[in-house]
Amino acid sequence: MTGFRLLSFLGTLAVVAATDIKPASKYNTKCHSPFTEISGRCVHIDVSKTGTWQNMRKFCQQLGGDLVNLSDLQFYGDILLYIESLHLPHAHLWIGATDEATEDVWMWTDGTPVRMGTPFWANFGDNNSQMPDGGDSQNCAMLDVNMHYYFNDFSCSKLDISPLCEK
């Protein structure tokens, strides 16, 4: 019985040790402060800054980047894991998607179209409606902390949203 316990303990120890090993990044991306490498891209979240979508975009541009483009599902998932690891206070985050130029035509700041529907945009309500639903009064996208960081359309002039920048 003692041999079984020792083998069991050593097996558990091996599993724990294997899961604690951080593999070398497959990306050769070097991010300079204040940016952090996530999936080969440089990102920065600053919850001490809040403002309108346009002002937070300018903030990101002053850092040499822009609001983040989350068109890649793997990158979006990695960003969510990163946000979770930061244990941020209750904070919504502006992302680089807008339909200000043409209503219901959502575009990233680089001019590429935003994928609509699941798995990016939040669902809500008893009838499980899906964002965006704000019409011409809500033209900027954010990661909504109240909707588990799914995309939500909001008024671009909302002042209490922080930037999620990418360089």
Residue, then its C-alpha position, 0 to 999 in steps of 0.5 A: m500500500t505504501g508503494f502505491r501511495l508513493l507512485s500516486f504521489l509521484g504521478t501527481l507531482a509529475v502532472v503538476a510539474a508538467t502543467d507549471i512549465k511555461p513553453a517558450s513562446k512560438y512568437n518572436t515578438k518583442c513588445h516594449s513597455p507598456f505593451t505585453e505580448i499576447s499571441g504574437r501581438c503587443v497589447h496594453i490595457d490601461v484601466s486608469k484611463t477612461g474616455t470616449w471611444q475617439n479619445m481612447r483611440k487617440f491615447c492608443q495612437q499616442l502609444g504608437g498603436d490603435l484600439v485592438n482588432l479582435s477579428d481572430l478568434q484565437f487571439y480574442g480567446d487569448i485576450l480574454l484569458y489575459i484579462e482574467s489573469l489581470h484580475l482587473p476591477h470592474a472595467h469595460l474596454w473599448i475595442g477598434a470596431t465601429d459603424e459610425a461611417t455606415e450604420d450596420v456596417w461594422m468595420w475595424t479601424d484598419g478598414t476590415p469588416v467585423r464578423m457579426g454574431t456568435p462567438f463575438w457579440a453578446n446575447f441578452g434578454d429573455n428572447n436572447s437577442q444579439m448585439p449590436d442593437g443600438g441603432d444609430s445611437q450606439n456606434c462603437a464596440m467595447l468588451d462589456v464586463n457585464m456580458h462576460y467581455y463579449f462585444n457590445d455596441f455603445s455610444c461612442s461618447k460614453l466616458d467611463i470605458s478604458p482602452l484596449c490598445e494594440k501595437 
